[in-house]
């Protein structure tokens, strides 16, 4: 081989390696955006309810108010709700008790269709009621055995992805005495078919009660559902009956077991554990009182058993970490990060071999950590976007050796696309999620950018742009790598931050923001929390809060939760709640204040945009071509064609065993 050929081969090899490295960097960057934005949203939700719990903890009248709130909340199974006829197409099937395999076949056939896939409300109620009554009799931890079946299948998060559930059932078969399943929580939220996933899983449990084990996840919680879409989904599908159906769904949530133990050697829980997790204590908890995990109960004059509540919280919300130790999970704002030493100690203390958990999306659907003693399984493919990740389920034989099957549902949607096109779809989805999150801080971003731009040039240094992005959003992202995407068309020495702001103001980003649910929207939608807070502050239970009662509550908050607002600032906010000016705040005014504050925020954003559109800016009269092109690209890549679900339309791969 001559010298030129060798040089050419080396050149091609170097180019290919650089290309592969750049592609890998883009994939990791997109993945980091997806995960950090997802966890930041969960952190907002957790922080809001930490505030609520601290409020309950530090108010002397909290227990009485909590009792009042709980006494008014009777079991959904005890309510004789009136059902109303819904408009639109309903599936023409009938369900009777007991649920059988033939019913399961009918449900799968109905649910997989694009149209006419809604059950009559009476059948939804039947499934929910029967499941809640049955689950209520089950222990906190399922005891699962492979003595008869010789194997068991475990599925992780499904998050409303009905296509993935149908792929699993198609590839692995329906449950039976010889083919048992453990479904490890997070059945709903985020995906559009959460109700169908939930009803089908409950029906499978009713049809095969000794072969289907359902664990509770952190999204089997009405507080999470208010933020992440499930409540909105139920409202949209059953607008005339959603309140009653949601009360029955809460009943199922409260009685879902907290985990499973396989052959007395493997623990299966949704999140993980902490250094204080005690399985004997978890077995003895009255789980039925935890309708919501994020809003712990106060019942029958009892003080909140925070240690007990923390036990549940940790198994639902925790994540493994590579480093040693056990510490609060700052990224999610709830649960802990547990290290290899914590795992080793936990397994030894409870005489277990390893732990199977879910709770985290993984690129390949599963992951080993802590010397293969912690296994994560995640079953929702295309979770963040089409092509973003594979789903997986795992089978364990009688010797508890794990065997994995990876898959991607709706494979035909990406089969004809090139790698570059697939990467473009994932990248656009990541940018959209990030831009929507950034819009929550838009005014603050502009204010901080302008501090470093005294000449109003519209440009600042790369270092200052990165500093502002991180200090305002606190997302921990590689901002230098994202500069070209978030401020397209700028040079290598500085950043035109106007283009960053213009991107946030494009129609596609604003529409995505409008379609989402803010923390305040979620809190307002979950009025039980606000009503309990109102009852706590209303010390004399007159139904109205006086300024004196507000002041006493504020004194406690300032003492126990310093540094957020001054006492005078909080008093002024309380005065603003008095909408009719009578010197008192009733419950309606209290609730309305939360709604109006968010409405005012949105109106301010709209007014700002109107001003921007009429102001002739020297820097940029219109969004640059590069911003417009990026917005168009994001918009085009968000369009999905809805069609009947075909479980055979999947790419599946058996990745074998790992001992």
N, C-alpha and C positions, 0 to 999 in steps of 0.2 A: 504494500500500500504506500503511495507516494505521500510526501509531506503535506501537500495541499489538502488531500483527502482527510488526513488525520486532523489538520487544523479545522476543516469544515465540520468534521464529526464532533470535535470538542466544542466548537462554537454553537452548534445545534443543541448539544447536550446542555451547555450553560444556559442557553436561551430557554430551553424546555424547563429546566430546574427553576429559573427565575419566574417563568409563567406559572408553574405549579405552586411556587411559594406565594405569588400574588393572589392566586385563586384561593389558596388555603387561608391567607390573611383576610380576604373578603368574607369567606364563609365564617371564620371565627368572629370577625367584627359584626356581621349580621346577627350571629347567635348571641353575642354579648348584648347587643341592643335589645333583642327580643326578651332575654331573661331579665336584664336589669330594669327595663320598663315594666315588665310584668311584676317583678318583686317590689318595685317602687309603688305601684298601685296597691298591692297587698299591704305594704307598709302604711300607706295612708289610711286604709281601712282599719288596720290593727291599732294604729295610734289613736284614731277617733274613739275606739271602744276602750282603749286603755284610759283615756280621759273619762269616759263614762263610768268605768269601774272605780277609778280613783274618786270620782264624785260621790258614788254610792258609799265607798269605804269611809270617807271622811265626814259625811253628813250624819249627825246623831239620829235623825228621823228616817234614815235610809231604809232600815229594816221594816218599819211600819209602812212606808210608801211602797216598798217592794212587795209586802204582803198584799197591800191594796191592789197593786197591779196584777199579781199572780192570782188573787182570788177572783178577779174579773176574767181571767183567761182559763176557761174550762177546756177540757179535752175536746179535740176535734171529733173524736169518736162518739162523744156524748151529745154533740149537736145534731139536731134533726134538720139539716139544711134543705131548703126548697130549691129544686133544680129548675132552670128555665131553658126553654128551647133556644138553641143557637142557630143563627142564620148560616147559610152556605152549605156545602156538601158535607155529609157525614158518611162514614163507612157503613155499609149495610151488612153488618155482622151482629150476632148475638153472643153474649158471654154468659155463662152460668157457673155456679159454684158446684163442685170443685173445678178449678182450672186444669185442663188436660193438655196433652201434646197436640191434639187437633186444634185446640184454641191457640196454641203457640204458633202453629203453622199459619192460621188465619191472620194473627196479629202481624207476623213477619210479612206476609203478603200485602197487608194493608199499609203498614208503616213504610215499606220501601217505595211506595208510589209517590210521585210528585204531587198529585191532586187526589182529593177524596180520602185523605189519610187520617182524618180525625175520628176518634171513637166518639160515640154518644157520651155526654157527660155522666150518665148513670153507670156506664161501664167503667169509666175512669174512676168514679167513686167506689165501685165494687172492688176493683183491683187494689186501690189504696187502703180501703177499710180492711179487707181480708189480709193484706200484707201486714198492716200495723197490728192487728189482733194476733197474728201468728208470731211476728217478730218480738212482741211484748213478752212472750213466754221464753224467749231464748236468753242464754247467759251473756254476760258482757264480752266474753271471749269465746268464739266458736272453738270446739274441739274437733279437728278434722283428722281423719285417718285414711291411710292408703291400704289398710289391711284387706279390704274386699276389692277395691278398684285397682290396686297395684300402681296407681299413678293419680296425679291431680294437676289441673291446669289453673294457672294464676294470671289474671289480667289486671293491669294498672289503670290509670286515669283514662276515661273515655270522653269526658267533657262534651257531651252532646253530639258526639260523632257516631251517628247511627250506622253509617257505612262501615266504620271500623268494627263495631260490634257484630254486624252481619258477616263481615269477612272472617272474624274469629269463629263464629258458629258454623260457617260454611266450610272452613278449612279443618276445624277441629271437631265438629259434630255437636249436636245438642247435648245438654247434660243428661246423665243417666247414672245408675248405680255404679257402672264401670267407667264413667267419664265425668267425675265431679269437677266443679269450678269454684274458685274463690275470686270474687270481684272486689278489688281493693280500694273502693271509694272514688270520689270525684266523678260521679256519673253525669252531672249536669253543669250548666254555666258555659259561657263562651261559644260553644257550638249551637247551631240552630235547631237541633233535634233532641234537645235534652229531655223533653217530656216523653218522647217515644222511647228513648234509651231507658229512662227510669221505669216506665210502665212495662216494657219488655223484660227488664231484669227482675222486677217484682213478680211478673207473671211466670217467669222461669222458676223463681223461688217457690211460688205456690204450686206449680205443676210438678216440680222435682225437689221437694223440701229437704231431702237428705242428700242432695247432690249439688245444691247451689248455696253458697255462703257469701253474704253481702256485708262488707265492712264499711263503716262510716268514714268519710273523708272530710277535710276541712271545708269543702264546698257543699256538703249536705247541711246547710245552715242558711236560714232565711236572710240573715244579715249579709252574707256573701252574695246570695242570689239577687238581692236588691241592687247590688253594684255590677254584677257580672252577667246579667242578662236573663236568668232563668225566670224570674218573676215577670219580666216584660214578655217573655215568650209565652207563659201561661195566660197572661192577660190578653195577648194577641190572638191566641187560639181559642180561648173560651171567655170572651169579654163579658158575658152575662153571668158566668158561674165561677170566675177566677178566685174570688175571695174564699168561697167555701172549699174549692179544690186546694188552694194553698194551705188552708187550715188542716186539711187531711194530709197533705205532703209533710207539714210540720210534724204530724203524729208519726209518720213513718220515720222521719229523721230522728226523732227522740228515742225510738226503740231500735234503731240499727245498732248491732253490736260494734264494739270499738276495735276489734281485731280478731285474729284467728291464731290458734296454735296447732301446728301440723305434727302429728306423731310425737307430741311432747318434746320436739327437738327444734322446730323452726317457728319463729314468731313472724306473723304477717300483719303489719299495721300500715296505715296510710303514710305517716310521716317518718317516725322514728322513735327516739327515746332520749332521755337526759340522764345525768348521773344520779337523779333522785327518782327515776321511774321505778315503781314497785308493782309488779304484776299481780301480787296478792291483793294490794289495795285497789287496783283497777278492777279486779274481779268482784269486789264488794261494793263498788260505787252504785248509787241509785241513778243510772244513766237517764232514766225517764224524765228527770227534772231539767235536763240540759236540752231544751228545745233548740236553743242557740248556744253554741260554744263561745262565741264572741260576746254574748250578753248573758253572763252567768246568773242563775236565779237567786232570789231571796224568798224563802218559803217558811210558813208556819212559825214565824218569829225567830227562826234560826239565823245566826250570823253566817255570812258567806265562808265556806270552808275553802280558803284559797289554795291550800295544799292539794285538796282533792281536785279542784278545778284545774290546777296546774298539771296534774297527772294526765288529764284528758287533752289539755292544750298541747302538751309536749308530744304525745303520740300522734296528734293530727298535723302539727305544723313544723316539726324539726327536720333538719337536713344533716347528712354526714359531711365532714370536712377532712382534708388530708392531714392537717396539723393536729397535734395532741391537745387534749383538754376538752372542756365543755363550757360554752359561753353563749350569751344571748345572741340570737340571730338578728343582727342589725339590718341585714338586707331585706328580710321579709317583715321585720318589726314584730315577730311573734315566734314562739318556739325557741329552740337552741340549735347551735352547730355542735355536733358531737364528733370527737376524734377517735382514732384507733384504740387508744387506751380506755376510753369510755365504753367502746364496744366490747373490748376484751373483758372488762370488769362486769358489764351487764350480762354477757353470755355466761360467764362463769357463775355469777350469782344466781342465775335462773336455770342453769344446767341446759343451755341451748347450744345448738351447733352454729346457726347463723340466723340473720334477719332478712326478710324480704319486705321492701317498702316501695312506695311510688312517689307521688308528690312533685317530682321534677321531670320536665321534658328532657329526653336524651336524644342526640342525633340518630343513634342506631336502635332506639327503643329500649335499651337496657344498659346497665353499667355495673361493674364490680368495684367495690372499694374495701378498704380495711382488710387486706389479705384475703379477699373473696368472702368475707364474713358479713358484708352488707351488700345486698343486691337490689338495685333499683329497676323496676319494670314499669314501662309507660306505654299504653296501648293506643293512644290517639295519634295516628299518622297525619301528616300535613297540618300539624297543630297550629303553627304560627302562620303558615302560608303553604300553598301547593308546592310540594318538593322540599319543604323546610326540614322534615325529619321522617324517619321510619317509625312505625308502631311495632310492638312486639308482644307476644305472650310467651309464657314459659310453662313447661311441663316438668314435673318432678316424678321420678320413679320411686319404687319402694325403698331404694337406698338413698333417696333424697338428692340424687344427682340432677342438677338443672339442665334442661334442654330448651333451646330458644328457637322461635320462629319469628322472623321479621317480615313485615309487609308494608305496602303502600296501597291504600284504597284509591278508587277512581283513577286508576293508572292510565286509562286512555286519554285523560285530559293533559297529560304531560308526555305521553309516549312519542308524539311527533315533534316535540320541542327539542332544540339543541341544548347542549349544556349551558351555553351563553344565555339562551332565552330563559331556561329554568333559573339560572342565577339571577337574572334580571327581575323575575317575578318575586323571588325571595328578598332581594335587595330593596325593591320598591315597597314591599310590605313592611320591612324593617324601618325604612325611612318614614313611612306613613305613621307607624306606631310612635316613633320618636318625635316626629313633628307635632302630633296630637298632644303628646305629653309636654312638649316645649311650649305649646300654646297656652297652657295653664300658667306659665310664667312669662308670657310675652311682654307685658308692660315692664316687669322687673328687668328682663333682658335688655330692652331698649334703654332703660334708665342707666343700667350699668355700662353698656356699650358707650353711651354718650359721655360718661365720665372720663373715658380714655380718648375722647375725640373732641377736644376743645375747639378745634377749627371747623367743626361740622363738615369734615371731608367725606364722611361715610365709611372711612377705612381706619382700621387699627392694626396693630401688629398681630402676628399669628399667636404669639405667647399670650397676649392680653385677651384675644378672642377665646382661646382655650380656657384661660383662667375664669373669665366671665361665665362661659358655658357650664363649667363644672361647679363653680361657687353658687350659681343660681339653681341649676337643676339637680345637683348632687347625685348624678347617675353613674359616675365612675366609668365613663366611656373613653375610648381612644380618640379624643377630639381632633388631633392633628390628622389622623387618617380620614376623619369624617368631614374635614374642612371643605374639600372639593364638592362634596355632596350637599352640604348645608349652606354653602356660599358659592354656588357654581360660577365658574368663569372668572374668579379672582386670580391675581398673580401669586407668585411664590414667596413674596416678601411680606405681603399684608393681606388682610381679609376685608372684603366689602360686606360689613355686617348688615347693611340695608337689604342685601339679597337674602340673608338669613331670615330677616323679619318679613320680607315679601313672600317667601316660601310659606311661612306660617299663616299668611293672609290669603292664600290661594283657595279657590272654591273647594277643591278636593280635600284639603286639610280641615277647613272649617266645617264641611259636611260630615267628615269623619268624627270631628269633635262633637257636633250636634247629635250624632247617632249614638254616642256613648253615654255613660251615666257617671256624673261626678259624685264625689263623696257626699256632698251636701244633698244631691238628688237622692242618693241611696238612703241617707239618714232620714230625709223627709218621707220617703216611701215606706220606711220602717218606723211608723209612728209610735209603736210600742215603746221604743227607747226614749223618744222625746216626751211621751206622756209620763214615763217613770221619772225622768229628770224633773219634769214640772211638779209631780207629786212630792218629790224630795224637797224641792225648794219651798213649796207651799206648806210651811210648817204647821199652820193651824187647820189645814185641810178645808179651807173655805171655798176652794175652787178658783181663787184669785191670788196672785203674788203681789204683795206690797213692796214698796221700795225698801222698807226695813228688812223684810225677808230676803230680798235680793242682797242687801248689804251684809247680812249675817252669812249668807252662802258665799259671798265674795271673800269675806274675811277668812273663811276656812280654805277656800281655793288659793288665796294668796299665801297662806301659811304652809299649805301642803304642796302647792304647784306654783312656786314663784317663777318670775322672769318672763311670763308670756305677755301679760298686759298689766298695767298699773291698776290700782283700785279705782281711781277716778275714771280711767278709760272704760273699765267694765261697767261702772255705774251709769256712764253715759249711754253705753250700748243697751243697758236695761231700760233706761228712760225711753229710748227710741222704740222699744217693743210696745210701749203703751200707745197703740195706734189711735184709740178714741179719746185720749187725753183725760181719762178719769182718775189717773194716779195709780191704777192697778192694771195688772196684766192677767187676762184669763187664758184658758188653754188655747182657744182659737187664735188669739193674738200671738201667743208663744209659738204656735206652729206656723202661723203666717209669716212671722219674722224670719224664720229660716228660709221659707220659700222666696220672700221678697229680697233677701240679701243676695241669693244666687241670681235672681232675676235682674237685680241692679247691676251685678257684675257683668252679666251678659249684655245688658243695655249699654254699659260703659264701653265694652268692646266694640259693639256695633257703631256707637257714636264716634269712637276713635277712627274706625275704618271709613266712615263718611267724611270725616275731616281730612283723612289722608287722601281720599279720592278727589277732593276739591282743592287741595293745596298744591300749588305749583312748586315742586321741590327742585332745587338746582341739581341735587345729587341724582335723582331718578324720578322722572315724571310717571313712568310706568314700570311694572316689573320687567326686568331684563329678559331677553330672549332665552337665556340659559335657565332662568327660573321658570319661565312659562313651559319650556320643553320638559323640564324635570317634572313639573306638576302634571303635564299631559301624560308623561310616561307612567307616573304613579297611578293616575286615573285609569288608563287603559289596562294596566296589569291587575286592577282590582275587580274587573268584570269576570264573574263566574256564571256558567250556564247551569241552571238547576235542572235536574232530570231524575228519572226513576233510579233508585239505587240498585246496582247489579253487583252482588258480592263476588261474582266470578271475575269482575273487572278489577283485578288486583295483581300486584307483583309480590310474590311471597318467596322467601328463601329460608330454608332450614339451615340454621347456623350450628347445629349440633350440640354436643355436650361439653360441659366444663366441670371437672371434678374439683 
